[in-house]
């Protein structure tokens, strides 16, 4: 029965695994208490010099002690002791002379896929010694030559022979997202019959025989047991004309942050609608509306809407038209704002295989004259690359890459392996990059793109839009002396010339920034100046607050009953639902966030705000 609810068997289980501190789920009152007491608790241990006493530990302690400051102080003192400076220095010396750990040995073995030729490694080491930081703040000097003399234009022409498109698949839980992706990969012969047969046997043993196709993407045991995609899952495949990256994002409301991460990496959105349970998924308690809101406000201006499970209705045209009209009304209203020409609808069945890769075999849907899902994807890829800039514009573009993942164990010593999607520009091995906000300088030792089964394929050159793995070597002499390590969400910028001025590029390490926000109807209480919330930029989430409201624009009825915009600029203390506002946002916990203005980079210039577990606003820097 392929419309069963994935969560029915687990409806009495807590998704969080029990009672635990989750800041995003705190009430306004609890958040006010938490951030009022946090600096007071911090002051008590300012001289402890114990790095284990971080903000997260302090917050959890306050929460577990019901915001009682004295009890929290006692608990911290019972668990942690002051660390003398001599102990810190001794620890540093010990670390510097420690031998390779078992993890280091394993990681060294894993580097086989990225092994360099001896001459290349020697050149990289020379490059490291040549890269220095000048005395002027923000000026980074490099005399490092490129590792190889490439005909960059020719390499880009070769890459463009088969252009790439990434698309995120999203929809309400149990809409059939993973099953549809499994069907797509199977019918394209990316997944073979042997693999599918194995998954079918596994799913039958667990009493979920219809889930075999979905398990092509859902790889973890928890995802398979629960039938819910928990994190984003990526896979690559290619056709005769295109390279594609599929991003399968979770549909459950508890995993909206992961969905935001998936959307921020995509060029196109595939919205999966369950024809059998459309009303519940699209209703106020479903996730479809919030997901559409996220997709549009993170820059997915085009959607393919796949109305799935139409075989249950024998591909009834009336059912298809009803769902299409309901969605169109919502998608094209003023709050969402999709252009009608950027929306494509198709009826399909992921389980049966109708209209995914293969056209309908009989006359069951002869009323539908459009393309299959794969045909629509090919068409969108051609349209996207037909409008792209010239090769020279791409060559001249500033290289920016957001870190989506860091290989476990690689962030040790001078070596680092990162994964992510290139936001703009090009880069090749031998060139130098700097991380933001930490200002650590690295030389690119190896670059690879991820192909089918996420296997890295080494590349001479990587470019905008590609999902890549970079193996890096840190240049300690050129890097700023900070203790912080590179984290998921950090941005890498190429040091493009011998006197690279970090102050001259459009991306900045920001603590306070101005943003234009659109406040959604989901905000059930006004957002006051100083009220904490969670701010998302791509895959990173940070606590933040509004410190100033410059102006508010709200709709009001005139004497003729028509809506008009009314601007207010004085005595502004809060923003409310359905308003637009110009505000100053400040990050909390001493965080810095690499941001650009929206006009400089549409990906790194967008933010989303979540309050009380709900997306309440989105905007641009």
C-alpha positions in Angstrom: 0.0 0.0 0.0 2.1 2.9 -1.3 0.2 5.7 0.4 0.8 4.5 4.0 2.1 7.1 6.4 5.8 6.6 7.1 5.4 7.7 10.7 2.3 5.6 11.7 4.3 2.9 13.3 6.3 5.5 15.4 3.7 8.0 16.3 4.3 7.6 20.0 8.0 8.1 19.8 9.7 11.4 20.5 11.7 12.4 17.4 14.3 14.2 19.5 15.0 11.0 21.5 13.9 12.4 24.8 14.0 15.5 27.0 16.9 17.7 25.7 17.8 21.3 25.3 16.8 22.6 21.8 17.1 26.4 21.7 15.0 26.8 18.6 12.0 25.2 20.4 12.1 27.5 23.5 9.3 30.0 24.1 9.9 33.7 23.9 9.8 34.0 27.7 12.4 31.2 28.0 14.6 32.8 25.4 14.4 36.2 27.2 15.5 34.5 30.5 18.2 32.5 28.8 19.9 35.5 27.1 19.4 37.7 30.2 21.2 35.2 32.4 23.9 33.9 29.9 26.3 36.9 30.2 26.0 36.8 34.0 26.9 33.2 34.0 29.7 33.8 31.6 31.2 36.5 33.8 31.5 34.0 36.7 33.9 31.8 34.7 35.7 34.4 32.6 39.1 33.6 34.4 38.7 29.9 34.2 40.6 29.6 30.9 38.7 26.4 30.3 37.7 26.0 26.6 35.2 23.3 27.6 33.0 26.0 29.2 31.4 27.3 26.0 28.1 29.0 25.3 26.3 25.7 24.6 27.4 24.3 27.9 26.3 27.4 29.7 22.9 27.5 28.0 22.2 23.8 28.7 23.1 24.3 32.3 20.8 27.2 32.7 18.0 25.3 31.0 18.4 22.2 33.1 18.5 24.3 36.3 15.2 26.1 35.3 17.1 29.4 34.8 18.3 29.5 38.4 21.7 31.3 38.3 23.0 30.1 41.6 22.3 26.5 40.9 23.8 26.8 37.5 27.0 28.3 38.9 27.3 25.5 41.4 26.8 22.9 38.7 29.5 24.4 36.4 31.9 24.6 39.4 31.3 21.0 40.2 32.0 19.8 36.6 34.8 22.1 35.5 38.0 23.4 37.2 40.1 26.5 36.3 43.0 25.8 33.9 46.3 27.5 34.6 48.1 29.2 31.7 51.1 26.9 32.2 48.8 23.9 31.7 47.5 25.4 28.5 51.1 25.9 27.2 52.0 22.4 28.2 49.0 21.0 26.3 50.0 23.0 23.2 53.6 21.6 23.3 52.4 18.1 23.8 50.0 18.4 20.8 52.8 19.8 18.6 55.0 16.7 19.2 52.3 14.0 19.3 52.5 11.1 17.0 49.9 10.2 14.3 46.7 8.9 15.9 44.7 5.9 14.5 42.4 8.4 12.9 45.3 10.0 11.1 46.4 6.6 9.8 43.0 5.8 8.5 42.7 9.2 6.8 46.1 8.8 5.2 44.8 5.5 3.7 41.7 7.2 2.4 43.8 9.8 0.6 44.6 7.3 -2.2 41.9 8.7 -4.4 43.7 12.1 -4.2 47.3 11.0 -4.5 49.5 13.5 -6.3 52.4 13.0 -8.6 55.7 13.7 -6.7 56.4 16.8 -8.7 53.0 18.2 -8.0 53.4 17.8 -4.2 56.9 19.3 -4.4 55.4 22.3 -6.3 52.6 22.8 -3.8 55.2 22.8 -0.9 57.1 25.4 -2.7 54.0 27.4 -3.2 53.3 27.3 0.5 56.7 28.7 1.3 56.2 31.6 -1.2 52.8 32.7 0.2 53.1 35.4 2.9 51.0 37.9 4.6 52.0 41.5 4.5 52.1 43.9 7.4 49.1 45.7 6.2 45.8 44.4 7.6 43.8 42.6 5.1 46.5 42.5 2.4 47.6 38.9 1.4 50.6 38.5 -0.9 51.2 35.4 -3.0 54.1 34.7 -5.4 52.8 31.1 -5.8 52.6 30.0 -9.5 49.8 27.9 -10.8 50.5 24.1 -10.5 49.8 23.6 -14.2 49.7 25.9 -17.1 46.2 25.3 -18.4 44.3 26.6 -21.4 41.5 27.7 -19.1 39.1 28.7 -21.9 39.5 25.3 -23.6 38.9 23.5 -20.3 35.7 25.5 -19.8 34.5 24.8 -23.3 35.0 21.0 -22.7 33.0 21.3 -19.4 30.2 23.2 -21.1 29.7 20.4 -23.7 27.6 18.7 -21.1 26.3 21.4 -18.8 25.3 20.7 -15.2 22.0 21.4 -13.3 21.3 20.7 -9.7 17.7 20.2 -8.5 16.2 19.7 -5.0 13.3 17.4 -4.6 10.9 18.4 -1.8 7.4 18.0 -0.6 5.2 16.9 2.4 6.3 13.8 4.3 5.2 10.6 2.5 4.6 12.4 -0.8 6.8 9.9 -2.5 10.0 12.0 -3.0 12.6 9.2 -2.5 10.5 6.7 -4.4 10.3 9.0 -7.4 14.1 9.6 -7.4 14.6 5.9 -7.1 12.4 5.3 -10.1 14.2 8.1 -12.1 17.6 6.5 -11.4 16.4 2.9 -12.1 14.6 3.8 -15.4 17.8 5.7 -16.5 19.8 2.5 -15.7 21.9 4.4 -13.1 20.7 1.8 -10.5 20.9 -1.7 -11.8 18.3 -4.5 -11.3 20.6 -6.4 -8.9 20.7 -3.4 -6.5 16.9 -2.9 -6.7 16.3 -6.6 -6.1 18.5 -6.4 -3.0 16.6 -3.4 -1.7 13.3 -5.1 -2.4 14.3 -8.1 -0.3 15.4 -5.8 2.6 12.1 -3.8 2.4 10.0 -7.0 2.4 11.8 -8.3 5.5 10.8 -5.1 7.3 7.2 -5.2 6.0 7.7 -2.2 3.8 7.7 -3.8 0.3 6.8 -0.6 -1.5 9.8 1.3 -0.1 12.5 -0.4 -2.2 12.8 2.4 -4.7 12.9 5.0 -1.9 15.8 3.2 -0.3 18.0 4.0 -3.4 18.4 7.4 -1.7 17.7 6.8 2.0 21.0 5.2 3.0 20.9 5.2 6.8 19.3 2.5 8.9 17.2 5.1 10.8 15.9 6.6 7.5 15.0 3.1 6.3 13.3 2.1 9.6 11.3 5.2 9.8 10.7 5.7 6.1 11.6 9.4 6.4 14.6 11.2 4.8 16.4 12.9 7.7 19.3 14.8 6.1 19.7 15.9 2.5 21.0 13.2 0.2 22.9 14.0 -3.0 23.6 11.8 -6.0 24.9 12.6 -9.4 24.0 11.1 -12.8 24.4 12.1 -16.4 22.5 11.7 -19.6 23.7 12.1 -23.2 23.3 15.9 -22.9 23.5 16.8 -19.2 25.1 16.3 -15.9 22.6 16.4 -13.0 22.8 16.5 -9.2 19.7 15.4 -7.3 19.2 16.7 -3.8 16.6 14.8 -1.8 15.5 16.9 1.1 13.5 15.8 4.2 9.8 16.5 4.3 9.2 16.3 8.0 8.8 19.5 9.9 11.5 18.6 12.4 14.1 18.7 9.6 13.4 22.1 8.0 17.0 23.3 8.6 18.2 20.4 6.4 15.6 21.4 3.8 17.0 24.9 3.8 20.5 23.5 3.2 19.2 21.5 0.3 17.4 24.4 -1.4 20.4 26.7 -1.0 22.4 24.3 -3.3 19.9 23.9 -6.1 19.2 25.6 -9.4 15.7 24.2 -9.7 13.0 22.9 -7.4 10.9 19.7 -8.0 7.8 19.9 -5.8 6.3 16.5 -5.2 2.5 16.5 -4.5 0.7 13.5 -3.1 -2.5 13.3 -5.2 -4.1 11.0 -2.7 -3.4 13.1 0.4 -3.1 16.6 -1.2 -5.5 18.3 1.2 -3.6 17.2 4.4 -0.2 18.0 2.9 -1.3 21.4 1.6 -3.4 22.3 4.6 -2.3 24.7 7.3 -0.8 21.9 9.3 1.1 20.4 6.4 4.7 21.3 5.3 4.0 22.1 1.7 3.3 25.8 2.1 6.3 26.4 4.3 8.6 24.5 1.9 7.3 26.6 -1.0 7.9 29.7 1.0 11.5 28.7 1.7 12.1 27.7 -1.9 11.0 31.0 -3.4 12.8 33.1 -0.8 16.1 31.3 -1.3 16.1 31.9 -5.0 14.4 29.0 -6.6 12.4 31.0 -9.2 11.4 27.9 -11.2 9.5 24.9 -10.1 8.5 21.6 -11.7 5.4 20.4 -9.8 5.0 16.6 -10.1 1.6 15.5 -9.0 2.4 12.0 -7.8 0.4 8.8 -7.2 -2.0 9.7 -10.0 -2.4 5.9 -10.7 -4.6 5.7 -7.6 -7.1 7.9 -9.5 -6.6 6.2 -12.9 -4.9 9.4 -14.0 -8.2 11.3 -13.7 -7.8 14.7 -15.4 -10.3 16.4 -13.0 -8.3 15.4 -10.0 -5.1 16.7 -11.6 -6.8 20.0 -12.6 -8.2 20.6 -9.2 -4.8 20.2 -7.5 -3.1 22.3 -10.1 -5.6 25.2 -9.7 -5.3 25.1 -5.9 -1.5 25.3 -6.2 -1.5 28.0 -8.8 -3.7 30.2 -6.7 -1.1 29.9 -3.8 2.1 30.0 -5.9 1.2 33.1 -7.9 -0.3 35.2 -5.0 1.5 38.4 -3.9 3.1 36.7 -0.8 4.8 33.9 -2.8 5.1 35.6 -6.2 6.0 32.9 -8.7 5.6 33.8 -12.4 3.1 31.5 -14.2 5.7 30.9 -17.0 8.2 29.5 -14.4 5.8 26.7 -13.2 5.4 23.4 -15.0 3.0 20.7 -13.9 2.9 17.0 -14.8 0.9 13.9 -13.6 3.0 10.9 -12.7 3.5 7.8 -10.6 6.9 7.2 -9.0 6.0 3.7 -7.9 4.5 2.5 -11.2 6.9 4.5 -13.3 4.5 6.6 -15.4 5.8 9.8 -16.9 9.1 9.9 -15.0 11.5 8.6 -17.7 9.1 6.6 -19.9 5.9 8.1 -21.3 2.5 6.7 -20.4 2.2 3.4 -22.3 -1.6 3.4 -22.9 -4.4 5.9 -23.1 -4.6 6.3 -19.3 -3.5 10.0 -19.6 -3.9 10.9 -23.2 -5.2 14.3 -22.1 -1.6 15.2 -21.0 0.5 16.4 -23.9 3.6 17.6 -21.9 7.0 16.0 -21.4 8.2 13.4 -18.9 10.1 14.5 -15.8 13.5 13.8 -17.4 12.5 15.7 -20.5 11.5 18.8 -18.4 14.8 18.6 -16.6 16.8 18.5 -19.9 14.7 21.4 -21.2 15.4 23.5 -18.1 19.1 22.8 -18.2 19.3 24.0 -21.8 17.4 27.2 -20.9 19.7 27.9 -17.9 23.0 27.5 -19.8 21.7 29.3 -22.8 21.4 32.5 -20.7 24.8 32.2 -18.9 27.6 34.7 -19.0 30.5 34.5 -21.5 33.5 32.4 -20.7 35.6 35.5 -20.0 33.0 36.7 -17.5 33.3 33.4 -15.7 37.1 33.5 -15.7 37.0 37.0 -14.3 34.4 36.2 -11.6 35.4 36.1 -7.9 35.8 32.5 -6.7 33.5 31.8 -3.8 32.7 28.4 -2.3 30.5 27.6 0.7 31.6 24.6 2.9 28.7 22.1 3.2 30.7 19.3 4.7 34.2 18.6 6.2 35.6 15.1 5.9 35.6 13.6 9.4 39.1 13.6 10.9 40.7 15.7 8.1 40.7 19.0 10.1 44.0 18.1 11.8 47.4 19.7 11.4 47.8 21.5 8.1 45.5 19.2 6.1 41.8 19.8 5.4 39.3 18.2 3.0 36.1 20.1 2.3 33.0 19.4 0.3 30.6 22.0 -1.2 29.2 23.7 -4.2 31.1 26.5 -5.9 29.0 29.7 -5.7 31.0 31.6 -8.4 34.2 31.6 -10.3 36.8 29.0 -11.2 39.9 27.4 -9.4 42.6 24.9 -10.1 45.1 23.0 -8.0 48.1 25.1 -6.9 46.0 28.3 -6.3 45.5 29.7 -2.9 42.2 30.3 -1.0 41.4 32.0 2.3 38.6 30.9 4.6 36.1 33.3 6.1 35.5 34.2 8.9 38.7 32.6 10.2 41.1 34.0 7.6 43.1 30.8 7.3 45.1 30.5 4.1 45.3 27.2 2.1 46.7 25.9 -1.1 44.5 23.7 -3.2 46.4 20.3 -3.5 43.6 18.4 -5.3 40.3 19.1 -6.8 37.6 16.6 -7.7 33.9 16.6 -8.7 31.5 14.1 -7.3 30.1 11.7 -9.9 27.7 8.7 -9.6 27.8 7.0 -6.2 29.5 10.2 -5.0 32.9 9.0 -6.1 35.5 11.8 -6.5 36.9 12.3 -10.0 40.0 14.5 -10.1 39.8 17.7 -12.2 42.3 20.1 -13.7 39.8 22.9 -13.2 36.5 23.3 -11.3 33.9 25.9 -11.9 30.7 27.6 -10.8 27.8 25.3 -9.9 29.9 22.1 -9.5 29.7 20.0 -6.3 33.3 19.4 -5.4 35.8 18.0 -3.0 38.9 20.0 -2.3 42.0 18.7 -0.6 43.8 21.6 1.1 47.2 22.3 2.7 47.2 25.1 5.3 49.9 27.8 5.1 50.5 28.7 8.8 52.7 31.6 8.0 50.1 33.3 5.9 47.1 32.6 8.1 45.8 34.9 10.8 46.7 33.5 14.3 43.3 32.3 15.5 42.3 29.1 17.4 39.1 28.6 15.4 38.9 25.8 12.9 37.0 25.9 9.6 33.4 25.0 10.1 30.4 24.0 7.9 29.0 27.2 6.5 32.4 29.0 6.2 33.1 30.6 2.8 36.4 30.2 0.8 37.7 33.0 -1.5 40.5 32.7 -4.0 43.6 34.9 -3.5 43.5 36.1 -7.0 46.7 38.1 -7.3 50.1 38.9 -5.7 48.6 41.7 -3.6 45.2 40.4 -2.7 43.2 42.9 -0.6 40.5 41.2 1.4 38.9 44.5 2.1 38.3 45.1 -1.6 36.0 42.1 -2.3 32.2 42.2 -1.8 32.1 39.4 0.9 32.5 40.6 4.5 32.8 39.1 7.9 29.6 40.5 9.4 28.4 40.8 13.0 25.8 43.6 12.3 24.3 44.1 8.9 21.3 45.8 7.3 18.6 43.6 5.7 15.4 44.0 3.8 12.9 41.5 5.3 9.6 40.2 4.2 7.6 39.1 7.3 5.3 36.1 6.7 1.8 35.4 7.9 3.3 32.5 10.0 4.5 35.1 12.6 1.8 34.9 15.2 3.2 37.6 17.5 5.1 40.7 16.6 8.9 40.4 16.5 10.3 42.9 19.0 13.7 44.6 18.9 16.1 42.4 20.9 14.0 39.2 20.6 16.3 36.3 19.7 15.7 34.1 16.7 17.7 31.7 14.5 19.1 33.2 11.3 20.0 30.9 8.4 22.4 31.6 5.5 22.8 28.5 3.4 23.8 25.6 5.6 24.7 27.7 8.6 22.4 28.7 11.5 23.3 31.3 14.1 21.4 33.0 16.9 20.6 36.7 16.1 18.3 39.6 16.9 17.0 42.8 15.4 18.7 45.9 16.9 17.1 48.6 14.9 14.1 49.0 12.6 14.7 51.7 10.0 11.3 51.5 8.2 8.2 49.3 7.9 6.0 49.0 4.9 2.5 47.6 5.4 -0.6 47.2 3.2 -3.7 49.2 4.0 -7.0 49.8 2.3 -7.7 53.3 0.8 -11.1 55.0 0.6 -11.9 53.0 -2.6 -11.2 49.7 -1.1 -7.9 49.2 -2.9 -4.7 48.1 -1.2 -1.8 50.6 -0.9 1.5 50.6 0.8 2.0 52.7 3.9 5.5 53.5 5.0 6.4 54.2 8.6 9.8 55.3 9.9 9.3 56.7 13.4 9.0 55.0 16.8 9.4 51.5 15.4 9.7 48.8 18.1 8.5 45.7 16.3 7.6 44.1 13.0 4.4 42.2 12.3 3.2 39.6 9.9 2.6 40.6 6.2 4.9 43.6 6.6 8.2 44.5 4.8 10.9 46.1 6.8 14.4 47.6 6.7 16.3 46.4 9.8 19.7 46.0 11.4 20.4 42.4 12.5 23.1 41.5 15.0 24.6 38.1 15.4 24.9 36.7 19.0 27.5 34.6 20.7 30.3 36.7 19.2 29.7 35.0 15.8 30.8 36.4 12.5 29.0 35.4 9.3 30.5 35.9 5.8 27.9 37.8 3.8 27.6 39.7 0.5 25.1 42.2 -0.6 22.3 40.5 -2.6 23.3 42.4 -5.7 26.8 41.0 -5.5 25.9 37.4 -5.0 22.3 36.2 -4.8 23.2 33.0 -2.9 25.3 34.5 -0.1 23.1 37.6 0.2 20.0 35.8 1.3 18.9 35.1 4.8 16.0 33.2 6.4 14.6 33.7 10.0 13.1 31.0 12.1 11.3 31.6 15.4 9.6 29.0 17.6 10.3 26.3 15.1 8.6 28.2 12.2 9.9 30.1 9.3 8.7 33.7 9.9 10.7 35.9 7.6 13.2 35.9 4.7 15.2 38.7 3.2 18.3 40.0 1.4 21.4 41.8 2.6 
